[in-house]
Amino acid sequence: QSAHRAGLRSFIRYGWRWSWRVAAFVTIFNTVSTGLSVYRNEITISNFASAGAFTGALFRMHLGLQGLAGGFVFGTAFGIPAGGLLMVMQKLAGETLQEKRSRERRELYEQKLAEWQSRLSVTEVFEGQTESNARGGLETERARE
């Protein structure tokens, strides 16, 4: 029981030390990967490899040039399978993020086009009514004369 408590205490102590590092690593990795995907307007393995290389190098920069190079290689080595896994999961879901984005953009365009056309048809009806009222007013004026 005392060994169990000691293990739990050390897990909490060291877990906290690692949790913020893992959270920071994942945040930077996802930010760089998403930024590259948006900038290039495509989702590729190279985006994930670049994000992993950047994040790994950033976290090992304090170890000097060798640490920077090691973090670069380590990040690339883990970024490629992570990106591949994410891309496979999107394919299995039936629609990639890029396809979803283009579909939503197309649907929004079609919705705005239909809205614009309905407003245009209301304007045409309104113009037709004002023209007929104007003609009717002129005919009434001529009848009075």
C-alpha positions as CSV (number, residue, x, y, z in Angstrom):
1,Q,0.0,0.0,0.0
2,S,2.8,2.4,0.8
3,A,4.5,1.6,-2.6
4,H,1.2,2.3,-4.3
5,R,1.0,5.7,-2.5
6,A,4.6,6.5,-3.4
7,G,3.9,5.7,-7.0
8,L,0.8,7.8,-7.1
9,R,2.7,10.8,-5.5
10,S,5.5,10.5,-8.0
11,F,3.0,10.2,-10.9
12,I,1.3,13.4,-9.8
13,R,4.6,15.2,-9.3
14,Y,6.2,14.2,-12.6
15,G,2.9,14.1,-14.4
16,W,2.5,17.8,-13.9
17,R,6.0,18.4,-15.1
18,W,5.3,16.6,-18.4
19,S,1.7,17.6,-18.9
20,W,2.4,21.3,-19.6
21,R,5.2,20.3,-22.0
22,V,3.1,17.9,-23.9
23,A,0.2,20.4,-24.1
24,A,2.6,23.1,-25.4
25,F,4.1,20.7,-27.9
26,V,0.7,19.6,-29.2
27,T,-0.5,23.2,-29.4
28,I,2.5,24.4,-31.4
29,F,2.4,21.3,-33.7
30,N,-1.3,21.9,-34.4
31,T,-0.9,25.6,-34.9
32,V,2.0,25.2,-37.4
33,S,0.3,22.3,-39.2
34,T,-3.1,24.2,-39.5
35,G,-1.3,27.4,-40.6
36,L,0.5,25.5,-43.4
37,S,-2.7,23.8,-44.5
38,V,-4.5,27.1,-44.7
39,Y,-1.7,28.9,-46.4
40,R,-1.1,26.2,-49.0
41,N,-4.9,25.4,-49.2
42,E,-4.2,21.6,-49.1
43,I,-3.5,19.0,-46.5
44,T,-0.3,17.0,-47.2
45,I,2.1,14.9,-45.2
46,S,4.8,17.6,-45.7
47,N,2.7,20.0,-43.6
48,F,2.8,17.6,-40.7
49,A,6.5,16.8,-41.2
50,S,7.3,20.5,-41.2
51,A,5.2,21.1,-38.1
52,G,6.9,18.3,-36.3
53,A,10.4,19.4,-37.4
54,F,9.7,23.0,-36.2
55,T,8.2,22.0,-32.9
56,G,10.9,19.4,-32.2
57,A,13.7,21.9,-33.0
58,L,12.0,24.5,-30.9
59,F,11.9,22.3,-27.9
60,R,15.5,21.1,-28.2
61,M,17.0,24.5,-29.1
62,H,18.3,25.0,-25.6
63,L,20.7,22.0,-26.1
64,G,22.7,23.8,-28.8
65,L,23.1,22.9,-32.5
66,Q,23.1,19.2,-31.9
67,G,19.9,19.4,-29.9
68,L,18.3,21.5,-32.6
69,A,19.2,19.0,-35.3
70,G,18.1,16.1,-33.1
71,G,14.8,17.8,-32.3
72,F,14.3,18.5,-36.0
73,V,14.9,14.8,-37.0
74,F,12.8,13.6,-34.0
75,G,9.9,15.9,-34.8
76,T,9.9,15.0,-38.5
77,A,10.0,11.3,-37.6
78,F,7.0,11.6,-35.4
79,G,5.2,14.2,-37.6
80,I,5.0,12.0,-40.6
81,P,3.1,9.1,-39.0
82,A,0.9,11.4,-37.0
83,G,-0.1,13.3,-40.2
84,G,-0.6,10.0,-42.1
85,L,-2.8,8.7,-39.3
86,L,-4.9,11.9,-39.3
87,M,-5.3,11.8,-43.1
88,V,-6.3,8.2,-43.0
89,M,-8.9,8.9,-40.3
90,Q,-10.3,11.7,-42.4
91,K,-10.6,9.4,-45.4
92,L,-12.3,6.8,-43.3
93,A,-14.8,9.4,-42.1
94,G,-15.8,9.8,-45.8
95,E,-14.8,13.4,-46.3
96,T,-11.5,15.3,-45.8
97,L,-11.3,18.7,-44.3
98,Q,-10.5,20.2,-47.6
99,E,-13.5,18.6,-49.3
100,K,-15.7,19.7,-46.4
101,R,-14.4,23.3,-46.6
102,S,-15.0,23.5,-50.4
103,R,-18.5,21.9,-50.0
104,E,-19.5,24.4,-47.3
105,R,-18.1,27.3,-49.4
106,R,-20.1,26.1,-52.4
107,E,-23.3,25.7,-50.3
108,L,-22.9,29.2,-48.9
109,Y,-22.4,30.6,-52.4
110,E,-25.6,28.8,-53.7
111,Q,-27.6,30.1,-50.6
112,K,-26.5,33.7,-51.2
113,L,-27.2,33.4,-54.9
114,A,-30.7,32.1,-54.3
115,E,-31.3,34.9,-51.7
116,W,-30.1,37.5,-54.2
117,Q,-32.3,36.2,-56.9
118,S,-35.4,36.1,-54.6
119,R,-34.7,39.8,-53.7
120,L,-34.3,40.6,-57.4
121,S,-37.6,39.0,-58.2
122,V,-39.3,41.0,-55.4
123,T,-37.8,44.2,-56.8
124,E,-39.1,43.3,-60.3
125,V,-42.6,42.8,-59.0
126,F,-42.4,46.1,-57.1
127,E,-41.2,47.9,-60.2
128,G,-44.0,46.4,-62.2
129,Q,-46.6,47.5,-59.7
130,T,-45.2,51.1,-59.6
131,E,-45.2,51.3,-63.4
132,S,-48.8,50.1,-63.7
133,N,-49.8,52.6,-61.0
134,A,-48.1,55.3,-62.8
135,R,-49.8,54.4,-66.1
136,G,-53.1,54.2,-64.3
137,G,-52.5,57.6,-62.8
138,L,-51.8,59.1,-66.3
139,E,-54.9,57.5,-67.8
140,T,-57.0,59.0,-64.9
141,E,-55.5,62.4,-65.5
142,R,-56.3,62.2,-69.2
143,A,-59.8,61.1,-68.5
144,R,-60.3,64.1,-66.2
145,E,-59.2,66.5,-68.9
